[in-house]
Amino acid sequence: MVPAGSPRSRARSGARTWTRSAAVLLLALAASCVRASAAAAFANHADLKAAVDACLGVVSSGEDCCSLHGRDATSHPGDPDGGICGVARKTNMPFWNTLGVTSMNRMFDAFAAFDQDIGQWDMSQVTNMVYVFQFAAAFNRDLSAWNVAAVTDMKFMFQHAHAFDKDITGWTM
């Protein structure tokens, strides 16, 4: 038994305190990640396209553009659009909520360096995928999880997207 007040006792107590503090910090970080992943949905093509254009205008690959250059409501309360990433605020592109979008027309057209993992985007409401990745030469991510059952037009979707070679044979239209 270690006597109370001894250096070993204080060290143990300090370690417990640090461990509790670390646990609280980790829980807070996890909660913010959950909030980020539950970001507001983009309402339409124009809102999503504006965020994509702004994001890729700053970071051509799209990597971490919102976490590095986006803003959130608490740090910028007078900025209702959330900065360059719109309603996504500081949520990075792979985790954007696209549920309200029905057209992806030319979404990544001419963004040659774009190669973000957007395979988890909700495409269930999308009907138009014309020219989505046209000239997105570097894009090569798995899109097999996309629900494209509602899509009626995919004309030239991957035109000049030379790197793309993922399996999408499971798509049902």
Contacts in CASP RR format, 6 or more apart in sequence:
PFRMAT RR
TARGET T0000
AUTHOR 0000-0000-0000
METHOD contacts of the structure
MODEL  1
MVPAGSPRSRARSGARTWTRSAAVLLLALAASCVRASAAAAFANHADLKA
AVDACLGVVSSGEDCCSLHGRDATSHPGDPDGGICGVARKTNMPFWNTLG
VTSMNRMFDAFAAFDQDIGQWDMSQVTNMVYVFQFAAAFNRDLSAWNVAA
VTDMKFMFQHAHAFDKDITGWTM
2 8 0 8 1.000
2 9 0 8 1.000
2 12 0 8 1.000
3 9 0 8 1.000
36 89 0 8 1.000
36 90 0 8 1.000
36 91 0 8 1.000
36 95 0 8 1.000
37 91 0 8 1.000
37 95 0 8 1.000
38 97 0 8 1.000
39 87 0 8 1.000
39 88 0 8 1.000
39 89 0 8 1.000
39 91 0 8 1.000
39 95 0 8 1.000
39 96 0 8 1.000
39 97 0 8 1.000
40 87 0 8 1.000
40 88 0 8 1.000
40 97 0 8 1.000
41 87 0 8 1.000
41 97 0 8 1.000
41 98 0 8 1.000
41 99 0 8 1.000
41 100 0 8 1.000
42 48 0 8 1.000
42 51 0 8 1.000
42 87 0 8 1.000
42 88 0 8 1.000
42 96 0 8 1.000
42 97 0 8 1.000
42 98 0 8 1.000
42 99 0 8 1.000
42 100 0 8 1.000
42 101 0 8 1.000
43 87 0 8 1.000
43 100 0 8 1.000
44 100 0 8 1.000
44 101 0 8 1.000
44 102 0 8 1.000
44 103 0 8 1.000
45 101 0 8 1.000
45 102 0 8 1.000
45 103 0 8 1.000
45 104 0 8 1.000
45 105 0 8 1.000
45 107 0 8 1.000
47 86 0 8 1.000
47 87 0 8 1.000
48 96 0 8 1.000
48 98 0 8 1.000
48 101 0 8 1.000
48 107 0 8 1.000
49 106 0 8 1.000
49 107 0 8 1.000
50 86 0 8 1.000
51 84 0 8 1.000
51 85 0 8 1.000
51 86 0 8 1.000
51 87 0 8 1.000
51 88 0 8 1.000
51 96 0 8 1.000
52 93 0 8 1.000
52 107 0 8 1.000
52 108 0 8 1.000
52 111 0 8 1.000
54 83 0 8 1.000
54 84 0 8 1.000
54 85 0 8 1.000
54 86 0 8 1.000
55 62 0 8 1.000
55 65 0 8 1.000
55 66 0 8 1.000
55 69 0 8 1.000
55 84 0 8 1.000
55 85 0 8 1.000
55 93 0 8 1.000
56 62 0 8 1.000
56 65 0 8 1.000
56 108 0 8 1.000
56 111 0 8 1.000
56 114 0 8 1.000
58 65 0 8 1.000
58 69 0 8 1.000
58 84 0 8 1.000
59 65 0 8 1.000
59 68 0 8 1.000
59 69 0 8 1.000
60 111 0 8 1.000
60 112 0 8 1.000
60 113 0 8 1.000
60 114 0 8 1.000
61 113 0 8 1.000
61 114 0 8 1.000
61 115 0 8 1.000
61 116 0 8 1.000
61 138 0 8 1.000
62 93 0 8 1.000
62 114 0 8 1.000
62 116 0 8 1.000
63 92 0 8 1.000
63 116 0 8 1.000
64 92 0 8 1.000
65 84 0 8 1.000
65 85 0 8 1.000
65 92 0 8 1.000
65 93 0 8 1.000
66 84 0 8 1.000
66 85 0 8 1.000
66 88 0 8 1.000
66 89 0 8 1.000
66 90 0 8 1.000
66 91 0 8 1.000
66 92 0 8 1.000
66 93 0 8 1.000
67 90 0 8 1.000
67 91 0 8 1.000
67 92 0 8 1.000
69 84 0 8 1.000
69 85 0 8 1.000
70 82 0 8 1.000
70 83 0 8 1.000
70 84 0 8 1.000
70 85 0 8 1.000
70 89 0 8 1.000
70 90 0 8 1.000
71 79 0 8 1.000
71 82 0 8 1.000
71 83 0 8 1.000
71 84 0 8 1.000
71 89 0 8 1.000
71 90 0 8 1.000
72 82 0 8 1.000
72 89 0 8 1.000
72 90 0 8 1.000
73 79 0 8 1.000
73 80 0 8 1.000
73 82 0 8 1.000
73 89 0 8 1.000
76 82 0 8 1.000
76 83 0 8 1.000
81 87 0 8 1.000
82 89 0 8 1.000
83 89 0 8 1.000
85 91 0 8 1.000
85 96 0 8 1.000
87 97 0 8 1.000
88 95 0 8 1.000
88 96 0 8 1.000
88 97 0 8 1.000
93 116 0 8 1.000
93 118 0 8 1.000
94 116 0 8 1.000
94 117 0 8 1.000
94 118 0 8 1.000
94 119 0 8 1.000
94 120 0 8 1.000
95 120 0 8 1.000
96 118 0 8 1.000
96 121 0 8 1.000
97 122 0 8 1.000
98 121 0 8 1.000
98 122 0 8 1.000
98 123 0 8 1.000
98 126 0 8 1.000
99 122 0 8 1.000
99 124 0 8 1.000
99 125 0 8 1.000
100 125 0 8 1.000
101 125 0 8 1.000
101 126 0 8 1.000
102 125 0 8 1.000
102 126 0 8 1.000
102 127 0 8 1.000
102 128 0 8 1.000
103 126 0 8 1.000
103 127 0 8 1.000
103 128 0 8 1.000
104 123 0 8 1.000
104 126 0 8 1.000
104 128 0 8 1.000
104 129 0 8 1.000
104 132 0 8 1.000
105 128 0 8 1.000
105 129 0 8 1.000
105 130 0 8 1.000
105 131 0 8 1.000
105 132 0 8 1.000
106 130 0 8 1.000
106 131 0 8 1.000
106 132 0 8 1.000
106 134 0 8 1.000
107 132 0 8 1.000
107 133 0 8 1.000
108 114 0 8 1.000
108 132 0 8 1.000
108 133 0 8 1.000
108 134 0 8 1.000
108 136 0 8 1.000
108 139 0 8 1.000
109 131 0 8 1.000
109 132 0 8 1.000
109 133 0 8 1.000
109 134 0 8 1.000
109 135 0 8 1.000
109 136 0 8 1.000
110 134 0 8 1.000
110 135 0 8 1.000
110 136 0 8 1.000
111 135 0 8 1.000
111 136 0 8 1.000
112 135 0 8 1.000
112 136 0 8 1.000
112 137 0 8 1.000
112 138 0 8 1.000
113 137 0 8 1.000
113 138 0 8 1.000
114 136 0 8 1.000
114 138 0 8 1.000
114 139 0 8 1.000
115 136 0 8 1.000
115 138 0 8 1.000
115 139 0 8 1.000
115 140 0 8 1.000
115 141 0 8 1.000
115 163 0 8 1.000
116 141 0 8 1.000
117 141 0 8 1.000
117 142 0 8 1.000
118 141 0 8 1.000
118 143 0 8 1.000
119 141 0 8 1.000
119 142 0 8 1.000
119 143 0 8 1.000
119 145 0 8 1.000
119 146 0 8 1.000
120 145 0 8 1.000
121 146 0 8 1.000
122 147 0 8 1.000
123 146 0 8 1.000
123 147 0 8 1.000
123 148 0 8 1.000
123 151 0 8 1.000
124 147 0 8 1.000
124 149 0 8 1.000
124 150 0 8 1.000
125 150 0 8 1.000
126 148 0 8 1.000
126 150 0 8 1.000
126 151 0 8 1.000
127 150 0 8 1.000
127 151 0 8 1.000
127 152 0 8 1.000
127 153 0 8 1.000
128 151 0 8 1.000
128 152 0 8 1.000
128 153 0 8 1.000
129 148 0 8 1.000
129 151 0 8 1.000
129 153 0 8 1.000
129 154 0 8 1.000
129 157 0 8 1.000
130 153 0 8 1.000
130 154 0 8 1.000
130 155 0 8 1.000
130 156 0 8 1.000
130 157 0 8 1.000
131 155 0 8 1.000
131 156 0 8 1.000
131 157 0 8 1.000
131 159 0 8 1.000
132 157 0 8 1.000
132 158 0 8 1.000
133 139 0 8 1.000
133 157 0 8 1.000
133 158 0 8 1.000
133 159 0 8 1.000
133 161 0 8 1.000
133 164 0 8 1.000
134 156 0 8 1.000
134 157 0 8 1.000
134 158 0 8 1.000
134 159 0 8 1.000
134 160 0 8 1.000
134 161 0 8 1.000
135 159 0 8 1.000
135 160 0 8 1.000
135 161 0 8 1.000
136 160 0 8 1.000
136 161 0 8 1.000
136 164 0 8 1.000
137 160 0 8 1.000
137 161 0 8 1.000
137 162 0 8 1.000
137 163 0 8 1.000
138 163 0 8 1.000
139 161 0 8 1.000
139 163 0 8 1.000
139 164 0 8 1.000
140 163 0 8 1.000
140 164 0 8 1.000
140 165 0 8 1.000
140 166 0 8 1.000
141 166 0 8 1.000
142 166 0 8 1.000
143 166 0 8 1.000
143 168 0 8 1.000
144 166 0 8 1.000
144 167 0 8 1.000
144 168 0 8 1.000
144 170 0 8 1.000
144 171 0 8 1.000
146 168 0 8 1.000
146 171 0 8 1.000
148 154 0 8 1.000
148 171 0 8 1.000
148 172 0 8 1.000
148 173 0 8 1.000
149 172 0 8 1.000
149 173 0 8 1.000
151 173 0 8 1.000
154 173 0 8 1.000
158 164 0 8 1.000
END
